[in-house]
């Protein structure tokens, strides 16, 4: 029993890492991409057209007049990439009114401050970029090319692949009318075409209409909107009965998805104001927590049938009530103690009679059994009330654990 509980603590220490998305990512259909490289001349044309195209606020932090613009190219195999920059300042102009427009001109391109010759950005319509550099090496066929346009934290992206590719040979890549990508963020992994399961940030691509989600520690996988809602965590994009929609009913980092009436405010999305969250019938949204990662308490909102209570019903002195994740059962495991990283010294303080000991890279306060037969019988005695001498199979030792 104690062996399993301590192992749960080891799992917890590696399962609590999160990430952050960019402020404004817009995956878009691709209207046109031309990349060409000849003996004496190079050219790049990127055109994105869509009514949803948003542009930075004039005078804001992402305004290209002060933030500049970066256009980045991604070859499908991840072996080639390029970045062309239109720096802030000279060459940029802005026009405001009913529609915001930005333009950039550098008639000296590829000389002057940038290889980019011109940029035209029209809110709710299009972005057109023309450069006198191809960016990519174009040593052979590309198969597919991803494009990302950055202005501060505003990122727009497209992928030209499949039927959109009209010409693809050494020195020339031409594509038109690419469908909008299925991924939600304009990250490097998605634009390089790296499969979801092989990514480190769970930002890769999925086949069909799937969306990549998860974490490096818990695994990355594709969730399809055609799957039942409960099988699509942490994306929560699955199928529900008519009149309902899929949403997180348990918050991060171990999201659980459930069906809610359309227009609901999902409980898992509203922390710390959990009382504002909606839940399936028969449950309510409560603030709850679990402790992991060397004692770090992670708080979140979850749909529960009753207010959260001590799930262990009380632990002996020197033990804490933990679960590897909100979906797993809680158990009493020894307290964590301090030590080095990698190969812990485990020299932290523990209340007597426990001492700080290393268990597969995690330091715990463990009480050794007093006397009795050795492992695996472990017939010794324990001084802490509510504990008995138990065999820890993973280490071949005897320690005191909850009865």
C-alpha positions as CSV (number, residue, x, y, z in Angstrom):
1,X,0.0,0.0,0.0
2,X,2.7,2.5,1.0
3,X,4.7,1.7,-2.1
4,X,1.8,2.6,-4.3
5,X,1.1,5.8,-2.4
6,X,4.7,7.1,-2.5
7,X,4.8,6.3,-6.2
8,X,1.7,8.5,-6.6
9,X,3.8,11.3,-5.1
10,X,6.5,10.8,-7.7
11,X,3.9,11.0,-10.5
12,X,2.6,14.2,-8.9
13,X,6.0,15.8,-9.0
14,X,6.1,15.6,-12.8
15,X,2.6,16.5,-13.7
16,X,2.0,20.1,-13.0
17,X,3.5,22.2,-15.8
18,X,1.4,24.6,-17.9
19,X,1.9,26.9,-20.8
20,X,0.5,30.2,-22.2
21,X,-0.9,31.1,-25.6
22,X,-0.1,34.2,-27.6
23,X,-2.4,37.1,-27.1
24,X,-4.0,37.1,-30.6
25,X,-3.5,34.2,-32.9
26,X,-5.6,34.1,-36.2
27,X,-5.2,30.9,-38.4
28,X,-6.6,32.0,-41.8
29,X,-7.2,30.7,-45.3
30,X,-4.3,31.4,-47.6
31,X,-5.1,33.4,-50.7
32,X,-1.7,33.3,-52.5
33,X,2.0,32.3,-51.8
34,X,4.8,32.7,-54.4
35,X,8.4,32.0,-53.5
36,X,10.9,32.1,-56.3
37,X,14.6,32.1,-56.6
38,X,16.5,32.6,-59.8
39,X,20.2,33.2,-60.8
40,X,19.9,37.0,-60.3
41,X,16.5,37.7,-58.7
42,X,14.3,36.5,-55.9
43,X,10.7,37.1,-55.0
44,X,8.2,36.4,-52.3
45,X,4.5,37.3,-52.4
46,X,2.2,36.5,-49.5
47,X,-1.5,37.3,-49.6
48,X,-4.0,36.5,-46.9
49,X,-7.6,37.5,-47.4
50,X,-10.5,37.0,-45.0
51,X,-13.3,39.2,-43.4
52,X,-12.1,38.1,-39.9
53,X,-8.6,39.6,-40.4
54,X,-7.9,41.9,-37.4
55,X,-5.2,44.4,-37.2
56,X,-3.4,46.0,-34.2
57,X,-4.9,49.1,-32.6
58,X,-3.2,52.3,-33.9
59,X,-0.8,53.5,-31.2
60,X,-1.0,50.2,-29.3
61,X,1.9,48.0,-28.4
62,X,1.4,45.9,-31.6
63,X,1.1,48.8,-34.0
64,X,3.6,47.9,-36.7
65,X,4.8,51.6,-36.8
66,X,6.3,50.9,-33.4
67,X,6.5,47.0,-33.3
68,X,7.5,46.3,-36.9
69,X,6.4,43.2,-38.8
70,X,7.9,39.8,-39.2
71,X,6.9,37.3,-41.9
72,X,8.2,33.8,-41.2
73,X,8.2,30.8,-43.5
74,X,8.1,27.1,-42.4
75,X,9.1,24.2,-44.7
76,X,7.0,21.0,-44.1
77,X,9.9,18.8,-43.1
78,X,11.1,21.2,-40.4
79,X,14.5,21.5,-42.0
80,X,14.2,24.9,-43.5
81,X,12.7,28.2,-42.3
82,X,13.2,31.9,-42.8
83,X,12.3,35.3,-41.4
84,X,12.0,38.6,-43.1
85,X,11.5,41.8,-41.1
86,X,10.1,45.2,-41.8
87,X,11.5,47.2,-38.9
88,X,9.5,49.9,-37.1
89,X,9.8,53.5,-38.0
90,X,10.7,54.8,-41.5
91,X,8.6,53.4,-44.4
92,X,5.5,52.8,-42.3
93,X,2.3,54.8,-42.6
94,X,-1.2,54.3,-41.0
95,X,-4.7,55.5,-41.9
96,X,-7.6,55.3,-39.5
97,X,-11.3,55.8,-39.8
98,X,-14.0,53.3,-40.5
99,X,-11.2,50.9,-41.6
100,X,-7.7,50.8,-40.3
101,X,-4.9,50.5,-42.9
102,X,-1.2,50.1,-42.6
103,X,1.3,50.4,-45.4
104,X,5.1,49.9,-45.7
105,X,7.3,50.8,-48.6
106,X,11.0,50.2,-49.2
107,X,11.9,50.8,-52.9
108,X,15.5,49.9,-52.2
109,X,14.6,46.3,-51.4
110,X,16.4,43.9,-51.1
111,X,18.7,46.7,-49.9
112,X,17.8,49.4,-47.4
113,X,16.3,48.4,-44.0
114,X,14.5,45.3,-45.2
115,X,14.3,42.8,-48.1
116,X,10.5,43.5,-48.0
117,X,9.5,45.9,-50.7
118,X,5.9,46.6,-49.7
119,X,3.2,45.7,-47.2
120,X,-0.5,46.6,-47.3
121,X,-2.7,45.7,-44.4
122,X,-6.5,46.4,-44.5
123,X,-8.6,45.6,-41.5
124,X,-11.3,43.0,-42.2
125,X,-10.0,42.4,-45.7
126,X,-6.4,41.4,-46.5
127,X,-2.6,41.4,-45.9
128,X,-0.3,41.6,-48.9
129,X,3.5,41.3,-48.6
130,X,5.9,41.6,-51.4
131,X,9.7,41.0,-50.9
132,X,12.8,40.8,-53.1
133,X,14.0,37.7,-51.2
134,X,12.5,34.2,-51.4
135,X,13.4,33.4,-47.8
136,X,13.5,29.6,-48.2
137,X,16.4,27.9,-49.9
138,X,14.0,26.2,-52.5
139,X,16.7,23.5,-53.2
140,X,13.9,21.1,-54.1
141,X,10.1,20.5,-53.9
142,X,8.6,21.8,-50.6
143,X,5.3,19.9,-50.6
144,X,3.9,22.5,-48.1
145,X,4.8,25.8,-46.7
146,X,3.5,27.5,-43.5
147,X,3.4,31.3,-43.2
148,X,3.2,33.4,-40.1
149,X,2.9,37.2,-39.9
150,X,3.7,38.8,-36.6
151,X,3.1,42.3,-35.3
152,X,4.0,42.3,-31.6
153,X,1.7,39.7,-30.0
154,X,-0.7,39.7,-33.0
155,X,0.0,36.6,-35.1
156,X,-1.8,35.6,-38.4
157,X,-0.9,32.3,-40.1
158,X,-1.8,30.0,-43.0
159,X,-0.6,26.7,-44.5
160,X,-0.3,26.2,-48.2
161,X,-0.5,22.5,-48.9
162,X,-2.5,19.8,-50.7
163,X,-4.6,20.9,-53.6
164,X,-3.6,24.6,-53.1
165,X,-0.1,23.9,-54.4
166,X,0.0,24.8,-58.1
167,X,3.8,24.6,-58.8
168,X,6.5,23.0,-56.6
169,X,10.0,22.5,-57.9
170,X,13.5,23.6,-57.1
171,X,13.6,27.4,-57.2
172,X,9.8,27.9,-57.3
173,X,6.8,27.3,-55.1
174,X,3.4,28.6,-56.0
175,X,0.1,28.0,-54.1
176,X,-3.4,29.5,-54.1
177,X,-6.7,29.2,-52.2
178,X,-5.5,27.2,-49.2
179,X,-8.1,26.2,-46.7
180,X,-7.9,27.5,-43.1
181,X,-5.8,25.2,-40.9
182,X,-7.6,23.2,-38.2
183,X,-5.1,24.2,-35.4
184,X,-6.0,27.1,-33.1
185,X,-2.5,28.6,-32.5
186,X,0.1,29.9,-34.9
187,X,3.0,28.1,-33.2
188,X,6.1,26.7,-34.8
189,X,5.2,23.1,-34.4
190,X,1.9,23.4,-36.2
191,X,3.4,25.5,-39.1
192,X,6.2,23.0,-39.6
193,X,3.6,20.3,-39.9
194,X,4.8,18.3,-36.8
195,X,2.2,15.7,-35.8
196,X,0.4,16.4,-32.5
197,X,1.8,13.3,-30.7
198,X,5.4,14.3,-31.5
199,X,5.2,17.9,-30.2
200,X,6.4,19.3,-26.9
201,X,3.8,22.0,-26.4
202,X,0.8,20.1,-27.8
203,X,0.5,22.6,-30.6
204,X,1.1,20.1,-33.5
205,X,-1.2,19.2,-36.4
206,X,-4.0,16.5,-36.5
207,X,-5.6,14.8,-39.4
208,X,-9.0,15.8,-40.5
209,X,-10.8,18.2,-38.1
210,X,-8.9,17.1,-35.0
211,X,-7.4,19.6,-32.5
212,X,-4.2,19.0,-30.6
213,X,-4.3,19.2,-26.8
214,X,-2.8,17.8,-23.6
215,X,0.7,18.4,-22.1
216,X,4.2,17.1,-22.5
217,X,4.0,15.3,-19.1
218,X,0.6,13.7,-19.7
219,X,0.8,13.3,-23.5
220,X,-0.4,15.1,-26.5
221,X,-3.3,13.8,-28.6
222,X,-5.9,14.8,-31.1
223,X,-9.5,15.5,-30.1
224,X,-12.0,15.4,-32.9
225,X,-15.3,17.3,-32.7
226,X,-17.0,14.1,-34.0
227,X,-16.1,12.2,-30.8
228,X,-18.3,12.2,-27.7
229,X,-17.7,15.2,-25.5
230,X,-16.3,13.2,-22.6
231,X,-13.5,11.8,-24.8
232,X,-12.1,15.2,-25.9
233,X,-10.3,16.6,-22.9
234,X,-8.6,19.0,-22.6
235,X,-9.9,20.6,-25.8
236,X,-13.6,19.9,-25.0
237,X,-14.8,20.1,-28.6
238,X,-16.9,16.9,-28.8
239,X,-20.5,15.9,-29.6
240,X,-23.4,16.6,-27.2
241,X,-27.2,16.1,-27.4
242,X,-29.2,18.8,-29.3
243,X,-29.3,22.0,-27.3
244,X,-26.1,21.3,-25.4
245,X,-22.4,22.1,-26.0
246,X,-19.1,20.6,-24.8
247,X,-17.2,22.4,-22.1
248,X,-14.7,21.8,-19.2
249,X,-16.6,20.8,-16.1
250,X,-13.3,20.3,-14.2
251,X,-10.6,22.9,-14.7
252,X,-6.9,22.6,-15.6
253,X,-4.5,21.0,-15.3
254,X,-6.5,17.8,-15.5
255,X,-9.5,18.9,-17.6
256,X,-12.7,16.9,-17.7
257,X,-15.3,17.6,-20.4
258,X,-19.0,17.5,-20.1
259,X,-22.2,18.6,-21.9
260,X,-23.8,21.8,-20.8
261,X,-26.8,23.8,-22.1
262,X,-25.8,26.1,-25.1
263,X,-24.6,29.5,-23.8
264,X,-23.4,28.1,-20.5
265,X,-20.3,29.4,-18.6
266,X,-18.4,26.2,-18.1
267,X,-17.3,25.6,-14.5
268,X,-13.8,24.7,-15.5
269,X,-13.2,28.1,-17.1
270,X,-14.2,30.5,-14.3
271,X,-11.7,30.1,-11.5
272,X,-11.5,31.8,-9.0
273,X,-15.2,32.8,-9.2
274,X,-16.4,29.2,-9.2
275,X,-19.9,30.2,-8.1
276,X,-20.4,31.7,-11.5
277,X,-19.8,28.5,-13.4
278,X,-22.4,26.2,-14.9
279,X,-22.5,22.4,-14.4
280,X,-24.5,19.4,-15.6
281,X,-27.8,18.8,-13.7
282,X,-27.2,17.3,-10.3
283,X,-23.9,19.0,-9.6
284,X,-22.7,22.5,-8.7
285,X,-19.5,24.4,-9.4
286,X,-17.1,24.4,-6.4
287,X,-13.6,25.7,-5.7
288,X,-11.4,22.7,-4.9
289,X,-7.7,21.8,-5.0
290,X,-5.2,19.1,-4.9
291,X,-1.6,19.2,-3.8
292,X,1.3,18.1,-5.9
293,X,4.8,18.9,-7.1
294,X,6.6,18.9,-3.7
295,X,3.7,20.4,-1.8
296,X,2.3,22.9,-4.4
297,X,-1.4,23.3,-4.0
298,X,-3.2,23.7,-7.3
299,X,-6.7,25.2,-7.1
300,X,-9.4,25.0,-9.8
301,X,-13.2,24.8,-10.2
302,X,-15.0,21.5,-10.6
303,X,-18.5,20.2,-10.9
304,X,-19.3,18.2,-7.8
305,X,-22.4,16.7,-6.3
306,X,-21.6,18.1,-2.9
307,X,-19.1,20.6,-1.4
308,X,-15.5,19.3,-1.3
309,X,-14.5,17.6,2.0
310,X,-11.3,15.8,3.1
311,X,-11.4,12.9,0.7
312,X,-9.1,10.8,2.9
313,X,-11.2,11.2,6.1
314,X,-8.1,12.3,8.0
315,X,-4.4,11.1,7.6
316,X,-2.0,10.1,10.4
317,X,0.5,12.7,11.6
318,X,3.3,13.1,9.0
319,X,1.0,12.2,6.1
320,X,-0.9,14.3,3.5
321,X,-4.0,13.6,1.5
322,X,-3.1,13.6,-2.2
323,X,-4.2,12.3,-5.6
324,X,-2.1,12.0,-8.8
325,X,-4.9,13.9,-10.6
326,X,-8.5,15.0,-9.8
327,X,-9.7,11.9,-11.6
328,X,-7.7,9.5,-9.4
329,X,-8.5,8.4,-5.8
330,X,-7.0,10.3,-2.9
331,X,-4.7,8.6,-0.5
332,X,-2.5,9.4,2.5
333,X,1.1,9.7,1.5
334,X,4.2,10.9,3.5
335,X,5.0,14.6,3.6
336,X,7.5,16.0,1.1
337,X,10.8,17.3,2.4
338,X,13.5,19.4,0.8
339,X,16.6,18.2,-1.1
340,X,18.7,18.7,-4.2
341,X,17.4,18.3,-7.8
342,X,18.2,15.4,-10.1
343,X,19.8,13.2,-7.5
344,X,18.3,14.6,-4.3
345,X,20.4,14.7,-1.1
346,X,17.1,14.7,0.8
347,X,18.5,16.6,3.8
348,X,15.3,18.4,4.7
349,X,13.8,18.5,8.2
350,X,11.0,16.1,9.2
351,X,9.1,15.6,12.4
352,X,10.5,12.8,14.5
353,X,10.5,9.8,14.2
354,X,10.5,10.3,10.3
355,X,13.6,11.2,8.3
356,X,14.0,12.8,4.9
357,X,14.7,10.0,2.3
358,X,15.0,9.8,-1.5
359,X,12.4,7.8,-3.4
360,X,13.2,7.8,-7.1
361,X,14.2,11.5,-7.2
362,X,11.5,12.8,-4.7
363,X,12.2,13.5,-1.1
364,X,9.7,12.2,1.5
365,X,9.5,12.1,5.3
366,X,9.5,8.4,6.0
367,X,9.6,6.5,9.3
368,X,11.6,3.3,9.3
369,X,10.0,0.4,11.1
370,X,11.5,-0.4,14.5
371,X,12.8,-4.0,14.8
372,X,10.9,-7.0,13.7
373,X,11.5,-9.2,10.6
374,X,13.1,-7.6,7.6
375,X,11.6,-7.1,4.1
376,X,9.4,-8.5,2.7
377,X,7.7,-9.7,5.9
378,X,8.3,-6.3,7.6
379,X,7.2,-7.3,11.1
380,X,8.5,-4.2,12.9
381,X,6.5,-1.6,14.9
382,X,5.7,2.1,14.3
383,X,5.5,4.9,16.9
384,X,3.2,7.2,14.8
385,X,-0.5,6.5,15.7
386,X,-2.5,5.1,12.9
387,X,0.4,3.5,11.0
388,X,1.8,0.0,10.6
389,X,5.0,-1.5,9.2
390,X,4.6,-2.0,5.5
391,X,6.8,-3.4,2.6
392,X,7.8,-1.0,-0.1
393,X,8.3,-3.3,-3.0
394,X,9.9,-0.6,-5.2
395,X,12.9,-0.3,-2.9
396,X,12.8,-3.5,-1.0
397,X,12.6,-1.8,2.4
398,X,10.2,-1.5,5.3
399,X,8.5,1.8,6.3
400,X,5.5,2.9,8.3
401,X,2.4,3.7,6.4
402,X,-1.3,4.3,7.1
403,X,-3.2,1.3,8.5
